[in-house]
Amino acid sequence: MDSLQAADARYLKRRVKGCTLEVHPTERALVVQYEVEATVLGELGNPMIGERKECQKIIRLKSLNAHTDTSSLARKVVEECRLIHSSKLHEVEQLLFYLQNRKQSNDIQEKKCIPSGDFTPYTGVELDEVACINSIDEYVDLLYEDIREKIRGATLIFQLARNPDNLEELTQKEVTFGALARVLREDWKQSVDLATTIISVFFCFSSFSQFHGLVSNFKIGALCMNIIEHELKRYDLWQDELQKKKNAYILMH
């Protein structure tokens, strides 16, 4: 029966649906999210097997700089990327304009000395090892060890999450997010590096709309607000203590 169906399957119909555009969170690139619907048709044109798959394409814009004509570049992107319909030309131009004016920490052409008070993207704790997607289970196991090993495991996972090409595969390991959320909830007061690294992992996923449900499911937003509120209160206490010491010093002199 299976061989008969295979023999009857003569045509493959492929259709791309639901194309959406986003900017890459760290690179000068556009991220195209789309769905591919593949249907195997019988000899008479009747659908026999159907499958849908969510896909992602990253368009890196190496030539984009402060002097680039974004209108011309937008037309070139639309012409060369068959996934983007011509009706999205204006949207592409707006995204390119945003990327053109967004500060790039790793932009060599426009690299400047950044004062210590300015914001710089968090790059994680320095490690002498490079993360491998095939070792994700080992990194999750580290999240059940002591604080030092938890920081190491979270940092290696963060290395993977910083590459958008890994995000889809990481979502297949739901235990990873459960472990990260648990460690953040239980241990964030013990290590600023640990808390910041885990939050940064979830930030990588929050940059893409298809992963918002995953971040929301573990209530990361509410947890981050609690952490921020606690740190602000601690900062106020430090300021009060510092002011008291200053006043006592003035009185003594």
N, C-alpha and C positions, 0 to 999 in steps of 0.2 A: 504494500500500500504506500509506504514511504517512497519507494523507488518510482512508483507511478506518479505521485505528487511531484517529485523532483523533475520527472520528465515533462509534466504538464506545465511547470513553472517556466514561462518563456521570457517574461519581461520584468524589469526592475524599475519601479517608479520612485524617484527621489525628489523630495521637495523641502526647501528651506523655509522655516516659518519663524515669526516673532523675533526679528533682529532688534536688539537694543544696544546702545552705545554708552560707554563709561570711560572715564580717564583712569589710567593706571595710577595706583596710590603712590608709587615712588619713582617711576621712570617717566620719561617723555614718550608716552605711548598711549594708543587708544585700545580699549578692550571691547571686542565685539562678542556679545552673547546671542546665540541663536539655537534653534531647534531643528534637527534633521528628522524628517519623517520618511522612512523607507518602506515601500510596499512591493511585495512580489506579486505580480499579476499572472493569472493563468492564460492559456491560449486565447480564450474568449474575452480577455480583459477584466475578468472578475478577480478582486483582491483575494489572495490566498494566505499571505503572511504579512503582518504589519509590525513595525517597530519604530519607536521614537527615542531620540537621544539628544540630551542637552550638550551643546558644544561651546567652545570658546576660542577666539582667535585674537592674538595680540599683534597690533600694528605698531612697530617701533619707528619713531620719527627722528632718525639720527640727524637729519638736516635742519630740524627745527631749532631756531635760535631767536635772539631779540630782534633781528632784522628780517626775519622770514615774512613773506607775504602770505598770511594765513588763508586768504581767499583762494589764491592760486594753489596752495598746498591742499586745501580742502577739496578742490576740484580733482586734483591728481589722485587723492586717496579714494574718492568715490569712483573715479574711472578705473582704477586698478584693483579695487576690492569689490568683487562681484556680489559679496554678501550685503553691501550697503546700497540701498535704493537711492536713486537720484533725488527723491523727495527729502532725504535727510541731509542734503548739502548744507543748509543753513545750520543745522544742529552740529555737524562736523566742524564747521567754521568756528562756532562758539566754543566747542571743546578745545580746539587748537589754540584759540585766543587765550583760554584759561591756562592751558599748559605752557604757553609762551610766557605768561606773566607769573606763573607759580615759581617760587624759589626752589632751586635744585641744589641740595647739599653736595651732590657729586658732579656738578657741572664744572668741568675743568676750564672751559672758556671764560666763565664768569665767576671763577672761584675767588673769594675774598677772605680776609682774616675776619673771623666771626668773634665779636666780643663775648666774654664769658657769660654775660647776662642774657644774650640772645638765645632763642630756642633752636636746638638742633635735634634732628630725628634720633630717636633711641635706636642704637644698633646692637644692644644686648651685651652681656658680660663676655669679655674676651676669653676664647678657648683656643687650645692648640690642636683642635680636631675639627674636621668638616663633616657636617651632617649628611647622612645618606637616607633617602626615602625608604630603602629596603630594611633599615634598622629601626624603624619607628617603634616597633614593639619593645625594643631594648630601652628606648628613651622613655617610654611610658612606665616601664618597670622602675626607672630611676626616681619617678615621682612618689614612690612608696618608701624611699630611703630617708636618710637624714637631710637636713636643710641644704648642706653643701651639694649633695647629689641631686636633690630636687632642682636646685638652680642650674646645675649642669644639664639635666634632662630637659628642663623648660627652655634653656638657651638653644639646645640642638633642635628642638621642635620649632622654635622661633626662626632659626636659620632656614628651615624648610618652608615655613609659612611665608617668609619674605619673598619667595619665588611664586608668583601666581600660578605657574604651571603645575605646582604641587598641590594646590588647594583642593581640587576635585578629588584627588586620590586620598588626601588626608581626611576628607569627610566620610570616606568609607570605613574609617576606624572611629566609630562613635565613642568607644571606651577612652580614646585620647582626650576628648573634650570633657567627658565626665571626670576624669582624673585631674585635668587642669583646673576645672571649676571647683572641685573639692579642695585641692591644695590652696587655691586662691582664697577660698572661703575660710579655711581653717588656719592657714599659716601666714597670711599677708602681713600681720603685725610683727612677725619674726624677722622678715628680711625685705627691705625696699627693693633690692635687685630681683628677688623672686617675684614679688607682686607686679613690678613694672614689666618684667619679661612676659609673664602670663597674660597680662592685660594687652601687651603688644601683639601677642599671638592672635587674640580675639579681634584686635583692631584690624589685622591683615584680612580677616574674613569679613568684617563689617564694611570694608571698602567695596564689596560686591553685593548687589541687591539679592542675588539668589541664595546667599548665605545668612541673610538677616534672621531668618527663622531659627537657624541653628544657634546664633548668638542669643536671641531672645529666649529660646528654650531653657538655657542655663542661667537666665536672669543676670547676665553679666552687667547690664546697664545699671540695675539697682545696686549691685554689689560695688561697682565702681563709685557710685554716688556716696555710698556709706564710707568707702575708703577715703574719698576726697574730703568729706565732712570731718572725719576723724583727724586727718592730716592738717586741715585748716585750724581745728581747735588746738592741736598740739603746737602749731606755729604761733597762735595767739598766746599760749602759755609761755613759750620761749621768749616772745617779745616782752611780755610782762616781767619775766625774770630778768631779762637783760636791762630793762628800764629801771628796775629796782636796784640792780647792781650799779648802774650809772649814777642814780640819785645818791646812793650810799657813798660812792667814790667822791662825788661833789661835796657832800657834807663833811667828809674827812679832810678835804683839802680846802 
